[in-house]
Amino acid sequence: MTSSEQRGGSDASGCWSDGRRAESYDRPENRAFYQAALAKLLEGAPALAGKGVDLGCGTGFSTELLVASYPAMAWQGIDIARPMLELARRKRGLAAATFRLASAESLPLADASVDTVVANLSWHWFGAGAGREVRRVLRPGGWLLAAVPLRLFSGASGNRALARVLLAGRRSFVRRPSQGLRFEAARSLLPGPLRVGRHELYVGRESFANGRDLLAVLDSRGALAAIFGDHPPDVLDGPAPLEFSWPLALVHLQVPA
């Protein structure tokens, strides 16, 4: 995860600023979740080569799959949270990748120096300047591949249970950029003219034994902070098991050559 310029008025990187949060995030079910989303994002991807960036790499779940899928590329993971990067650097499967501490809004990369930027379920954490920065560092003909969470209604039982909590607290509800984008907005993540190679709706699905388990996983991913800010719920009622859906926009955007 990288920083958003605002999250209900709190420090944007605070959600991931301590080691315990990073350890909680770095769990097998999250690895499976993020890698499944990335696998869908990579379907139909253009031929990739050269230098790649995993932007908002966290503890390296997506970087692992990128290195395995494109071993000839030079991959670099960038994230705003030092504890997340420390975990990524210790992973044996990521020895071929490099990692840098930086925000998406101020990338420590030269102009037109990158062939591919991947943002797998991380763009909703970025501030408004991220699109301009990604455009700056991509070479002509370079690609942004992004899986972007959407603000889209789901009838799944877990989503409905969470919506009831949101409705109950609607008087104090604050809309945050981290709550996701509209589907049409995903094709315009970068400023200026673009070639849209893919713009597709994908819905990831998970099942949880009860509300406690669902809240624990959402909390580990930062999703509760993204939706509720500093006051997330600690109880979630609903019929067991709880089904949860993740609507995503999958986009392949190319900078004109």
N, C-alpha and C positions, 0 to 999 in steps of 0.2 A: 504494500500500500504506500502511496505517496500522499503528499499533503493536499488538502483542499484549502482554498483561501478563507473559507468560513465553515464552521460546523456549529451552528447555534451559539456563536460567540465564544466557543472554547478554542484552545490551542489545537490547530489542525492535526499535528502529529502526536498529540497527547495520548490518543487511543492506543498507540503502539510504542510508547516511550519507555516501557520497563520490560525487563526480561521475562517476568511471569506472564505478561500478555503474549509475548512472542512464543513462549513455550506452549501456552494454551492453544494458540493458533496452529502450531506445528504438530497436528495430530493426523492420524491415518485417514479419517473420514474427510478431512479437509483436502488432503493431498488428492484423494480420489475425486472429490468434487471439482476442484480447479483443473485437474488434468483432463477430466471428461469434457469440461467446457472448452478447454483449449483444443482437444482433439476435434470437436465439432467446428471450431473456428478455423482449423488448418485444412478442413475438407475443401477441396477445390482451390486451394491457395496457389498463387503463381509460383513459378520456379524461383526459389530464393537462393541467394549466394552472397558472399562478401561479409559485411559487418552487420550484426543484429543487436538490438537492445530489447531486453525484457523490462518494460517500464512499469514500476510498481511491483517489483519482483517478489516482495515479501521474503519468505524463507526459502524460495527457490523452487516451489512446486512446478510452476510453468517453465522455469529455466531448465529443469531436468528433462522435460519432454522436448523442448526446443533443441537442446544439445543432442539428444538421442535421435531426433528426426532430421536434423541438419548438422551432422558432425563436422562438415567441412567449413562451416561458418564460424566466425569469431564472435562469440556471444558475450554480452556484458549485461549484468543485472544492475538496475538503479532503483534505489528506494530511499525514503526519507527517514526510516526507522533503523537506527544502528543495531538494536538487539535482533531484529529480523535478519539483517545482513550477517551478523556474527554467526547465527545458526546456519545460514546458507553456505558460508565459507567453510564450515566444518563438514559438510556433506561430501562423501567420497565421490559420488556421481557428478559433482559439480566442479571437479578439479580443473576442467578445461575452460571454465567460465571465469570471468573477472567480475568484481562487484564494487560499486561506488555509492557513496552516501551523497545524495543530492535530491532536490525536489524536481518535479516535472515542470515547474514554472521557471526553472533556472538550470538548464542542463549543462554540465561541464564538457561539452562536445563542440567541435568546430562546425562551422557552416558546411552543409552538404557532405557530411562525413560518414553517414550511416545509410545502409541499403534497406534495412527493415526495422521498424519499431513494432513491437507486440505489446498490447495492453489488455491483459486477460482479467476481466472483472476488477479493474483498478481505476478506470477513467473517471468514475463517479466521485473519486476522492480528490481529483485534480482541480486546481483553480483555473480561472479563465485564461491565464497566460499559457497554459500547457499546449493548446493547439498551435499557437504561434511558435512555441519553442520546438515542437516536434516537426513542424513544417520547415523550420530553419535548418535543423540538423539532417533532414532527409535529403539525399541527393536527387537530382532530376531523374524520374523513373522509379524512385524508391516507393516503398509500400508501408502503410499503417494497417495492421491487422488488429482489430479490437472487438472484444466481447463486452458489451455495455449493458449493465442492469437497467431495466426499464420501469417506469412508473405505469404499471398496467394491472388492471384488476384480475385476480385469479379466484376461481371458485373452490380451490382446494381447501380442505378443512383447516389446515394450519394457517393458511393465509387469511381465511375468514375469522379465525380466532384472534389473530393479530389485528385485523381490521376493527374488530369490536373494541379492542383496547384503545386503538387510535381514536375511534369515534367517541369513546367515553371521555377522553382527554382533549377533545377538539378545541376547547376554549384556550388551552395553553399550547396548542400544536404550532410548531414553527416549521415551515417548509425549508428544507436544506438541499443544496446541490447534491449531497451524497445520497439522497433518496432515489436517484436514478433519473434518466432522461426520457423524453418522448421518443417514440420509434423513429419518426421522420428526422429528428434532430441528429440522429446517429450518423447520417450520411454527410454531415457537415461539421465533423469534429475538427477539421483543419480549415484555416482560412484560405481563401483564394480558390481558383479552379482546381477540380479534382476529377479523376476518372474513377467511377464507382464500379468496382469489379464484383462486389457482392453486398447486398443489403437484405438481410433475412432475419425473420423472427424465429427464435429457438426457445423452447421452454424446457429447462432442466427440472427434474422431479426427484424428490427425496421423501422418505418415510421415517417417522420418529415414533417411538413407543408411547410417548406422552408429552405434555407441554413442557415439563422440566427439561427433558432431553432436547427438545426443539430450541428452547431459549438458550441452553448451554452452547449449542452449536452456533446459533446466530450471534451470541455474544463473542465466541471465539473468533469469528470472522469479522467482527466489527460491525455487523449488520444492525444490531440493536442501537449502537451509538449513531450509526448513519441515519436511522429512522427517528429515534427518540431523543438523541442528544445525551445530556447528562443524567436523564431520569428514565431509564428503561424499566419495563415491567419485570417483576420477579415471580409472577404467577401467570400462567396461561391455561385457560380451561378449554376443553374441547374433547370430542369423542376419540378414543384411542383405537387404532394408531392415528396419528396426525399426518396427513399428506401435505407436503409443501412444494410449491412451484416457484421457479426462478425464471421469469421472462427476460430474455436477453436479445439484444440486437447484435448480429454478427456482421461486421463490415470489413471489406477489403478496399482500401482507398489508396489510389496511386497519384503521386505528384507527377504532373506532365513532364515528359522528357524535354 
